Amino acid sequence: MAEGDAKPASAAATVRFGEGFLRDIWYFAALGHDLKPGKLQRYEILGEPILLGRTRAGAAYGLRDVCPHRAAPLSAGRLVKGEEGAELVECPYHGWRWRTDGACAAIPSLVDEQEMDIGRIRVRAYPVAESQGLVFVWMGANAASEPDQTPPVFPGMVGGRPKLVDRMVFDAHIDHAVVGLMDPTHGPYVHQNWWWRSTASQHDKAKEFEPREAGFAMARHAPSSNSYAYRILGGAPQTEIVFRLPGLRWEHIQVGQRQVLALTCLTPVDETHTRITQIMWSDHPAFTLLKPFIASGARKFLRQDAAMVDLQNQGLAYDPTLLWIDDADAQAKWYQALKREWTASRATGRPFQNPVTAAVLRWRS
């Protein structure tokens, strides 16, 4: 197995909940405006060090952030011009230069008499796609894996400058972060805010769900009456909530002709850390008039979830068996079924078959 290659997909099939990662899939990496032309930036995704950059001509690219010569991080180097104007990443240690496709372009220490086919030396290049102002990285099962699908497409106002962006890292495996994100009954206990919902306002819920591409959706509906935050939008809002592998969850709200899209992207840093990026776009005037309030509320929500993750880790340290119930935990069970099917379909080379079926789920919150 070459340096930097992942384990074969067949090995991943035996991984338990809370372990391992999906492969051969697009992971959210950054907002488009995070990548500045000529700047080299280090990221870690699925435990792999990745340099993400943008050429001065505007093209985004990704390279394994380890020089194979003496292991210096390429992101600590610089972008330089090579022959015929090609832009090259220069290692800060010995000046080895790399094309953005991963091929070695120059080794300064070689003298004329030393013949060496440097073009055969490569650093792993990661396929990078930029869509709707978002940057995705294809995390293949191995270095030869090429994308056979396009990145996800989101509804609403995506592509323009977001109204709000919030980021933090949860001390949790992506499985626990995802399940916490889609959990429909923790709100009255974890998010006890005057402008949201409380334990005193709980009532029975019944929501329609349907399968979607690599995931599922809570069909469009009027928000619950005890969710006070929706009231600032006025009118009669209708909302749809969608989850898609590997860790994308978005809520698309329509109020007449106005729209709000709240997108949460979960990106595994490693086995015990998950980067959370919350992004909101809207043409609703509330986001101009009440932006400080909305930003503060969204930030508080995320940090309340993070605090609960820290508490949960105290119990997870003892490797307990987790108890899943219907209907409140049905989404969590769907997520696990989706992961198993994704892994199995990639291992056997057959088309993905969504295991989720349409259902009405009921719970109290």
Stockholm file with secondary structure:
# STOCKHOLM 1.0

chainA/1-365         MAEGDAKPASAAATVRFGEGFLRDIWYFAALGHDLKPGKLQRYEILGEPILLGRTRAGAAYGLRDVCPHRAAPLSAGRLVKGEEGAELVECPYHGWRWRTDGACAAIPSLVDEQEMDIGRIRVRAYPVAESQGLVFVWMGANAASEPDQTPPVFPGMVGGRPKLVDRMVFDAHIDHAVVGLMDPTHGPYVHQNWWWRSTASQHDKAKEFEPREAGFAMARHAPSSNSYAYRILGGAPQTEIVFRLPGLRWEHIQVGQRQVLALTCLTPVDETHTRITQIMWSDHPAFTLLKPFIASGARKFLRQDAAMVDLQNQGLAYDPTLLWIDDADAQAKWYQALKREWTASRATGRPFQNPVTAAVLRWRS
#=GR chainA/1-365 SS CCTTCCCCHHHHTTCCTTSCCCCSEEEEEEEGGGSCBTCEEEEEETTEEEEEEECTTSCEEEEESSCTTTCCCGGGSEEEECGGGCEEEECTTTCCEEETTSBEEECTTCCTTCCCCGGGCBCCEECEEEETTEEEEEECSSTTCCCCSCCCCCCSSTTSCCSEEEEEEESSCHHHHHHHHHCSSSHHHHCBCTTSBCGGGCCEEEEEEEEETTEEEEEEECCCTTCGGGGGGCSCCEEEEEEETTTEEEEEEEETTEEEEEEEEEEEEETTEEEEEEEEEECCTHHHHSHHHHHHHHHHHHHHHHHHHHHHHHHHTTCCCCCCCTTTTHHHHHHHHHHHHHHHHHHHTCCCCCCCCCEEEEEEC
#=GC SS_cons         CCTTCCCCHHHHTTCCTTSCCCCSEEEEEEEGGGSCBTCEEEEEETTEEEEEEECTTSCEEEEESSCTTTCCCGGGSEEEECGGGCEEEECTTTCCEEETTSBEEECTTCCTTCCCCGGGCBCCEECEEEETTEEEEEECSSTTCCCCSCCCCCCSSTTSCCSEEEEEEESSCHHHHHHHHHCSSSHHHHCBCTTSBCGGGCCEEEEEEEEETTEEEEEEECCCTTCGGGGGGCSCCEEEEEEETTTEEEEEEEETTEEEEEEEEEEEEETTEEEEEEEEEECCTHHHHSHHHHHHHHHHHHHHHHHHHHHHHHHHTTCCCCCCCTTTTHHHHHHHHHHHHHHHHHHHTCCCCCCCCCEEEEEEC
//
